Amino acid sequence: MDLKTLTFLTVGFSFALYIGIAFASRARSTGDFYVAGAGVHPVANGMATAADWMSAASFISMAGLIAFLGYGGSVYLMGWTGGYVLLALLLAPYLRKYGRFTVPEFIGERYYSNAARTVAVICLIFVSFTYVAGQMRGVGIVFSRFLEVPIHVGLVIGMGVVFIYAVLGGMKGITYTQVAQYCVLIFAYTVPAVFIALQISGNPVPQLGLGSQIAGESAFLLDRLDAIVTDLGFRAYTEGDKSTIDMFAITLALMVGTAGLPHVIVRFFTVPRVADARRSAGWALLFIAVLYTTAPAVGAMARYNLLNTLQPGTVGAADGNLAYADRPRWFRTWEETGLLRFEDRNHDGRIQYYDDRNESFRARAESYGWRGNELHVDQDIMVLANPEIAGLPTWVIALVAAGGIAAALSTAAGLLLVISAAFSHDLLKGIIAPGISDREELMAGRIAAAFAILMAGYLGWNPPGFVAQVVAFAFGLAAASLFPAILMGIFSQRVNKQGAIAGMLTGLSFTFGYIIVYKGVFFAPLRENIAANWLFGISPEGIGVVGMLLNFAVAIAVSAATDPPPAQVRALVREIRYPRGAPRAAEEH
């Protein structure tokens, strides 16, 4: 059976499974729609959280980042996993005990203000739509390659599937659909990794294969990879390309952003008890670790296979490069997507791929008649193309396609439901029309979800960057806006509504503005020497840390200059930090 047919069958079966689960567990109340009736088992919730969390950025883009950044890509591994420690310790159990549907609802009640709730909704929408743009782009990439349809057609198909199980099933349908999606995506990620690790190192465990010798040779994989990339003018694979402060800032922004992401936080409202919220975080971290410990091996092996394919001869010799006419089939198919491009600059019919930004290497390359790097490889294709480059069976390639779509759709559904709840529950029910019935609110939630899906499709068609980069911006925005307000809402009795509102607006405005300046279409003079113009040497991916500090500083300063919160609000803060049944006398003084 050819790859296209097999992919259609595999992806079609997975779609049928998701839609079937959504029909079987469709929402019949607002409790079902927003928090799955608060009755999900911790293990199932941990698996659903892992699927919700391991988006297209994790499945498609993270290993691609590691493939090209090497050691520098480790910030994504550290940041995205470390955030769950913060969630489990600082937020999850307290928010579950609080017992509301959404993050803006907590902020509105804790800061006794509809204005605070509205600002939280604005922050949530900025974060969620930035995040969902990356997911929909991932859907378009997978469809455009494996189902051989234009990206916009793939987006429409993906939007249709998400519409059915998100709008019909709500959080209840999404939760159990995500359990199935986790099984699909983790199987699709690890099976090719095992095949390729066995092929390159002779060791079937990818994590061990990364540090092993190449099969039949005395050289270790990472040593050989270092030698290949430095011979092409690139930085050594095992060396970082970021400053210490930027590494720290990006890692912390991703950690704190994880703890502040509304679609992850809402997962801890779906379990029956407070203790289950902690258990869910533990199970989620375990399920996530399966993919995240495999990703470094996938990235390194993908880079090794790519370079071996394109540079079969002696590196540096003009006739040692692969002739374009002899390019393999996988190269031709990915060229059709536009994500892999060749430009024969010196008209010799051969593919020269090297770092022409390296001044010393460029002089050497030009002595061989090379006129600049001729190959553009989109980072987002590395995981998807790796099985083809390695010559794996077609069923493995089809499985990877299904896994990539599962990863993107699972997170997109969670984000879209959070956006829906922000409009229907926080704005409509909470502020504009508090007297509407449960049935009317449920209908409003479904209409809002449909609108959000259309907006997500547009962002997928015209995203502001590659998948992992877009997602990193979302984490920075969450770190700078929502996380401080939630954390101070739980642990500080003194922060009031004026401080929270001022802090959120300051953090969001600063971080969003910084990203627009350095990543948008404006302010070109600043981008001509980007790193030299970064504030404190911090890239846009890590600037959320500065936004977070500004949020904390402004919130505390404004709160100190204005009246303290009412007595009942301070009592609420004390209440949510106490285990049920614990004596309260010590804290009342």
C-alpha positions in Angstrom: 0.0 0.0 0.0 1.4 3.4 -0.9 2.2 6.1 1.7 -0.7 8.4 0.8 -3.4 5.8 1.1 -1.9 4.4 4.3 -1.8 7.9 5.8 -5.4 8.6 4.8 -6.5 5.3 6.5 -4.4 5.9 9.7 -5.4 9.6 10.1 -9.0 8.8 9.2 -9.2 6.1 11.8 -7.8 8.4 14.4 -10.3 11.1 13.5 -13.2 8.6 13.7 -11.9 7.5 17.2 -11.8 11.1 18.4 -15.2 12.0 17.1 -16.7 8.7 18.5 -15.3 9.5 22.0 -16.8 13.0 21.8 -20.2 11.7 21.0 -20.1 9.1 23.8 -19.0 11.7 26.4 -20.7 14.8 25.1 -21.4 17.7 27.5 -25.0 18.0 28.9 -24.3 20.8 31.4 -22.0 23.8 31.9 -20.1 21.7 34.5 -19.5 19.0 31.9 -18.6 21.7 29.3 -16.1 23.6 31.4 -14.6 21.1 33.9 -15.8 17.6 32.8 -18.1 17.4 35.8 -15.0 17.5 38.1 -15.0 13.7 38.0 -12.0 12.7 36.0 -9.6 10.1 37.5 -6.1 11.5 38.3 -4.4 9.0 36.0 -6.7 9.8 33.1 -6.4 13.5 33.9 -2.6 13.2 33.9 -2.7 11.6 30.5 -5.1 14.2 29.1 -3.0 16.9 30.6 0.1 15.5 28.9 -1.7 15.4 25.6 -3.0 18.9 26.2 0.5 20.0 27.0 2.5 18.1 24.4 1.4 20.2 21.5 2.7 20.5 17.9 5.6 22.4 19.5 6.6 19.4 21.5 5.9 16.7 18.9 6.9 18.5 15.7 9.1 21.5 16.6 11.1 20.8 19.7 13.3 18.1 18.3 13.7 20.2 15.2 15.0 23.0 17.5 17.4 20.6 19.2 18.5 19.3 15.8 19.6 22.8 14.7 20.4 24.4 18.1 22.0 21.4 19.7 22.8 22.2 23.4 21.1 25.6 23.1 17.7 23.8 22.5 17.9 22.3 26.0 16.2 25.4 27.4 12.9 24.1 26.0 13.3 20.7 27.7 14.2 22.3 31.0 11.6 25.0 31.0 8.6 23.0 29.7 9.1 20.2 32.2 10.2 22.3 35.2 6.9 24.2 35.1 5.0 21.2 36.3 6.9 21.3 39.6 5.7 24.9 40.1 2.2 23.8 39.1 2.1 20.9 41.5 3.6 22.9 44.5 2.3 26.4 44.1 -1.0 26.4 42.1 -2.8 23.2 41.3 -4.1 22.1 44.8 -5.1 25.6 45.8 -7.0 26.4 42.6 -8.8 23.1 42.8 -9.8 23.8 46.4 -11.1 27.2 45.3 -13.5 25.2 43.0 -14.3 27.6 40.1 -14.5 26.9 36.4 -11.8 29.3 35.0 -8.7 31.4 35.9 -10.4 34.7 35.2 -13.2 33.7 37.6 -10.6 33.1 40.3 -8.9 36.4 39.6 -12.3 38.3 39.5 -13.4 36.9 42.9 -10.0 37.0 44.6 -9.5 40.7 43.5 -13.2 41.5 44.1 -13.5 43.2 40.7 -15.1 42.6 37.4 -12.4 44.9 35.9 -9.8 42.5 37.2 -11.7 39.6 35.7 -11.9 41.4 32.3 -8.2 42.1 32.3 -7.6 38.5 33.1 -9.8 37.5 30.1 -7.8 39.9 27.9 -4.5 38.3 29.0 -5.9 34.8 28.5 -7.0 35.7 25.0 -3.6 37.1 24.1 -1.9 34.0 25.4 -4.3 31.4 24.0 -4.6 32.8 20.5 -0.8 33.1 20.3 -0.4 29.5 21.4 -3.1 28.1 19.1 -1.5 29.8 16.1 1.4 27.3 16.5 -0.9 24.3 16.8 -2.8 25.1 13.6 0.4 25.7 11.7 1.5 22.2 12.8 -1.8 20.8 11.5 -1.2 22.5 8.1 2.4 21.2 7.8 1.3 17.6 8.4 -1.6 17.7 6.0 0.3 19.5 3.3 3.0 16.8 3.2 1.4 13.5 4.1 -2.1 14.0 2.6 -0.7 16.1 -0.2 -3.3 18.8 0.1 -2.7 22.6 0.3 -2.1 23.9 3.8 -5.4 25.9 3.8 -7.3 22.7 3.0 -5.5 20.9 5.8 -6.4 23.7 8.2 -10.1 23.4 7.2 -10.1 19.6 7.9 -8.4 20.1 11.2 -10.8 22.9 12.2 -13.7 20.7 11.3 -12.6 17.8 13.5 -11.8 20.1 16.5 -15.2 21.8 16.0 -17.0 18.5 16.4 -15.4 17.2 19.5 -14.7 20.6 21.2 -18.1 22.2 20.6 -20.1 19.0 21.1 -18.2 17.4 23.9 -16.8 20.4 25.8 -14.2 19.6 28.4 -15.7 16.2 29.1 -15.4 15.1 25.4 -12.0 16.8 25.1 -10.6 15.1 28.2 -11.3 11.5 27.0 -10.4 12.4 23.5 -7.1 13.6 24.7 -6.4 10.3 26.5 -6.7 8.6 23.1 -4.6 11.3 21.5 -1.9 10.8 24.1 -1.7 7.1 23.2 -1.5 7.9 19.5 1.1 10.7 19.8 3.4 8.9 22.2 3.3 5.7 20.1 3.9 7.7 17.0 6.9 9.5 18.5 8.7 6.6 20.2 8.3 3.9 17.5 10.3 5.7 14.9 12.8 6.8 17.5 13.4 3.2 18.5 13.9 2.2 14.8 16.4 5.0 14.1 18.3 4.5 17.3 18.7 0.8 16.5 19.7 1.7 12.9 22.4 4.3 14.0 23.7 2.9 17.3 22.5 -0.6 17.5 20.8 0.3 20.8 16.9 0.2 20.7 16.6 2.7 23.6 16.9 6.2 22.0 18.0 7.8 25.3 20.9 5.4 25.5 21.6 5.5 21.8 22.3 9.2 22.0 25.4 8.5 24.1 26.4 5.4 22.3 28.9 4.6 19.5 27.7 4.5 15.9 27.1 1.0 14.9 30.1 -0.7 13.4 32.4 2.3 14.2 34.5 3.4 17.2 33.2 7.0 17.1 30.4 8.2 19.4 27.3 9.8 17.8 27.8 13.2 19.4 31.5 13.3 18.6 30.8 12.5 15.0 28.0 15.0 14.8 30.3 17.7 16.3 32.9 16.9 13.6 30.4 17.1 10.8 28.7 20.3 11.7 32.0 22.2 12.6 33.4 21.1 9.2 30.5 22.8 7.6 31.1 26.0 9.5 28.3 25.5 12.1 28.8 25.8 15.8 29.6 22.4 17.5 26.4 20.5 18.3 27.3 20.1 22.0 28.0 23.8 22.4 25.4 26.5 23.2 24.8 29.6 21.1 23.0 31.6 23.8 24.4 33.7 26.6 24.0 32.6 30.2 21.5 35.2 31.0 19.4 34.4 27.9 19.5 30.7 28.7 18.3 31.5 32.3 15.6 33.9 31.1 14.1 31.6 28.5 14.2 28.6 30.9 12.5 30.5 33.7 10.0 32.1 31.3 9.0 28.7 30.0 8.7 27.3 33.5 6.6 30.2 34.9 4.6 30.4 31.7 3.8 26.7 32.0 2.4 27.3 35.5 0.4 30.3 34.2 -1.1 28.7 31.1 -4.9 28.8 31.5 -5.6 25.6 29.4 -3.2 23.7 31.7 -4.5 25.2 34.9 -8.1 24.4 34.1 -7.2 20.7 33.9 -6.8 20.6 37.7 -10.4 21.7 38.1 -11.6 18.5 36.4 -10.6 16.1 39.3 -12.8 15.2 42.2 -10.6 16.2 45.2 -7.7 18.6 46.0 -5.3 15.7 46.5 -6.1 14.5 43.0 -4.8 17.8 41.6 -1.3 17.0 42.9 -1.5 13.4 41.7 -2.6 14.6 38.3 0.4 16.8 38.0 2.7 13.9 39.0 1.1 11.6 36.4 1.3 14.3 33.8 5.0 14.8 34.4 5.6 11.1 34.1 3.7 10.8 30.8 5.4 13.9 29.4 8.8 12.6 30.4 8.4 9.7 27.9 8.5 12.1 25.0 10.8 14.8 26.5 13.6 12.3 27.3 13.3 10.9 23.8 13.4 14.3 22.0 17.2 15.0 22.4 18.0 11.6 20.7 15.4 12.3 17.9 16.9 15.8 17.3 20.5 14.6 17.2 19.8 11.6 15.0 17.7 13.7 12.6 20.6 16.1 12.1 23.0 13.3 11.6 20.8 11.6 9.0 20.2 14.8 7.2 23.8 15.7 6.9 24.9 12.2 5.9 22.3 12.3 3.1 23.3 15.7 1.8 27.1 15.4 2.3 28.1 11.9 1.2 31.6 12.9 0.0 34.6 14.6 1.5 33.4 17.8 3.1 34.9 20.9 1.5 35.5 19.3 -1.9 33.3 20.9 -4.6 32.5 17.5 -6.1 31.8 15.9 -2.7 28.2 17.2 -2.4 25.1 15.5 -3.5 24.0 16.3 -7.0 20.6 17.9 -7.1 19.5 15.5 -9.8 20.3 12.6 -7.5 18.4 13.9 -4.5 16.4 11.2 -2.8 12.6 10.9 -2.9 12.0 12.3 0.5 13.8 15.5 -0.6 11.5 15.8 -3.6 8.3 15.4 -1.6 9.3 17.9 1.0 10.3 20.4 -1.7 6.7 20.3 -2.9 5.5 21.7 0.5 7.9 24.7 0.2 9.4 23.8 3.6 12.6 22.5 2.0 14.1 24.7 -0.7 17.2 24.6 -2.9 18.7 27.5 -4.8 21.7 26.6 -7.1 23.7 29.8 -6.5 26.8 28.7 -8.4 25.0 26.7 -11.0 27.0 23.5 -10.5 24.0 21.3 -10.0 25.2 20.2 -6.5 23.7 21.0 -3.0 26.0 23.1 -0.9 24.8 23.3 2.7 26.9 25.2 5.2 26.8 28.1 7.5 27.6 31.1 5.3 27.1 33.4 8.3 30.5 32.2 9.5 32.9 34.7 8.0 36.0 32.5 8.2 34.2 29.5 6.7 32.7 31.5 3.9 36.1 32.5 2.6 37.1 28.8 2.5 33.8 27.9 0.8 34.3 30.5 -1.8 37.7 29.0 -2.7 35.7 26.0 -3.9 33.4 28.1 -6.0 30.6 28.1 -3.6 28.4 31.3 -3.5 26.4 30.9 -0.3 24.3 28.3 1.4 21.9 26.8 -1.2 19.5 24.9 1.1 16.8 26.0 3.4 15.4 23.4 5.8 12.4 24.4 7.9 13.0 23.3 11.5 9.5 22.1 11.8 9.9 19.2 9.3 12.7 17.4 11.1 10.6 15.0 13.2 8.2 14.4 10.3 10.9 13.9 7.7 13.3 11.8 9.8 11.6 8.4 9.3 11.6 9.1 5.5 15.3 10.1 5.6 16.1 7.0 7.5 14.2 4.8 5.0 11.7 3.4 7.6 8.6 1.5 6.5 5.6 3.4 5.2 3.4 2.4 8.1 5.8 4.1 10.5 5.7 7.3 8.4 1.9 7.2 8.4 1.9 6.7 12.2 4.1 9.9 12.6 1.6 11.9 10.6 -1.3 10.7 12.8 0.8 11.5 15.9 1.7 15.0 14.7 -2.0 15.8 14.0 -3.0 14.3 17.4 -0.5 16.5 19.2 -1.7 19.7 17.5 -5.4 19.0 17.7 -5.3 18.0 21.4 -3.7 21.2 22.5 -5.8 23.3 20.1 -9.0 21.8 21.5 -8.0 22.7 25.1 -7.0 26.2 24.1 -10.2 26.8 22.2 -12.3 25.6 25.1 -10.5 28.0 27.4 -11.2 30.9 25.0 -14.8 29.8 24.8 -15.2 29.8 28.5 -13.6 33.3 28.8 -16.3 34.7 26.5 -19.4 32.7 27.7 -18.6 32.2 31.4 -16.4 35.1 32.4 -17.7 37.9 30.2 -21.3 36.9 29.4 -22.4 35.0 32.5 -20.0 36.7 34.9 -20.4 40.4 33.9 -22.7 41.2 31.0 -25.8 38.9 31.6 -25.4 37.1 35.0 -29.1 36.1 34.9 -28.8 33.8 31.9 -29.8 30.1 32.3 -27.4 27.2 32.3 -28.8 26.1 28.9 -28.2 29.6 27.4 -24.7 29.7 28.8 -23.9 26.3 27.3 -25.2 27.5 23.9 -23.1 30.7 24.2 -20.0 28.6 25.0 -20.5 26.5 21.9 -20.9 29.6 19.7 -17.8 31.2 21.2 -15.9 28.0 20.6 -17.0 28.0 16.9 -15.8 31.6 16.5 -12.5 30.8 18.2 -11.9 27.9 15.8 -12.3 30.2 12.8 -9.9 32.7 14.3 -7.4 29.9 15.0 -7.6 28.7 11.4 -6.7 32.2 10.3 -3.7 32.3 12.6 -2.6 28.9 11.4 -2.7 30.2 7.8 -0.7 33.3 8.7 1.4 32.5 11.9 4.0 34.9 13.3 6.9 32.4 13.3 7.7 28.7 13.4 5.8 26.5 15.8 8.0 26.4 18.9 8.9 30.0 18.6 5.3 31.1 18.5 4.6 28.9 21.5 7.6 30.3 23.4 6.0 33.8 23.0 2.7 32.5 24.5 4.6 31.3 27.5 6.3 34.6 27.9 2.9 36.4 27.8 1.5 34.0 30.4 4.5 34.4 32.7 4.3 38.2 32.5 0.5 38.5 32.9 -1.4 35.7 34.6 1.1 33.9 36.8 2.0 36.7 39.1 -1.7 37.6 39.7 -2.5 33.9 40.4 0.4 33.4 42.7 -0.1 36.6 44.7 -3.8 35.8 44.8 -3.1 32.6 46.6 -0.2 33.6 48.9 -0.6 37.4 49.6 -3.5 38.9 51.6 -2.3 42.4 50.9 -2.4 42.6 47.1 -5.6 44.3 46.1 -7.6 44.8 42.9 -5.8 48.0 41.9 -2.4 46.3 42.2 -3.4 43.2 40.3 -4.9 45.1 37.4 -2.0 47.5 37.1 0.5 44.5 37.3 -1.2 42.4 34.7 -1.5 45.3 32.2 2.1 46.3 32.8 3.5 42.8 32.3 1.3 42.1 29.3 2.0 45.4 27.6 5.7 45.3 28.1 6.2 41.7 27.0 3.8 42.0 24.0 5.4 45.2 22.9 8.9 43.8 23.2 8.0 40.8 21.0 6.4 43.1 18.4 9.5 45.3 18.3 11.9 42.4 17.7 9.7 39.9 15.9 7.1 42.0 14.1 7.2 43.8 10.8 8.1 47.2 12.4 11.3 48.7 13.8 13.6 47.3 11.2 16.6 49.3 12.4 16.5 47.5 15.8 16.5 44.1 14.1 19.5 44.8 11.9 21.7 43.9 14.9 19.2 42.1 17.0 21.3 40.6 19.9 23.1 43.9 20.4 19.8 45.7 21.0 18.2 43.2 23.3 17.3 44.5 26.7 19.9 43.0 29.2 20.8 40.6 26.4 17.5 38.8 26.7 15.8 37.5 23.6 12.1 37.9 22.9 11.6 34.2 23.9 12.8 35.0 27.4 11.6 38.5 28.0 8.5 37.3 29.8 10.8 37.1 32.9 11.3 40.8 32.9 7.6 41.3 32.3 6.9 39.1 35.3 9.2 41.0 37.5 7.6 44.3 36.4 4.1 42.8 37.1 5.2 41.8 40.7 6.8 45.2 41.3 3.9 47.3 40.0 1.3 45.1 41.8 3.0 45.3 45.1 3.8 49.0 44.9 0.2 50.0 43.8 -1.3 47.7 46.5 0.9 49.4 49.2 -0.3 52.8 48.1 -4.0 51.9 48.1 -6.5 50.4 50.5 -6.1 46.7 51.5 -8.6 44.1 50.3 -11.8 43.6 52.3 -11.8 41.3 55.3 -13.8 38.6 53.5 -11.2 38.5 50.7 -8.4 38.1 53.2 -10.4 35.3 54.8 -10.8 33.6 51.4 -7.0 33.7 50.9 -6.4 32.0 54.3 -9.1 29.5 53.5 -7.8 28.2 50.2 -4.3 27.6 51.7 -5.6 25.4 54.6 -6.2 21.6 54.3 -9.8 20.8 55.2 -10.2 20.1 58.9 -6.9 21.8 59.9 -6.9 24.1 62.9 -7.0 27.8 61.9 -6.1 29.5 65.2 -2.4 30.0 64.3 -3.1 31.9 61.1 -6.0 34.0 62.5 -3.4 36.0 64.5 
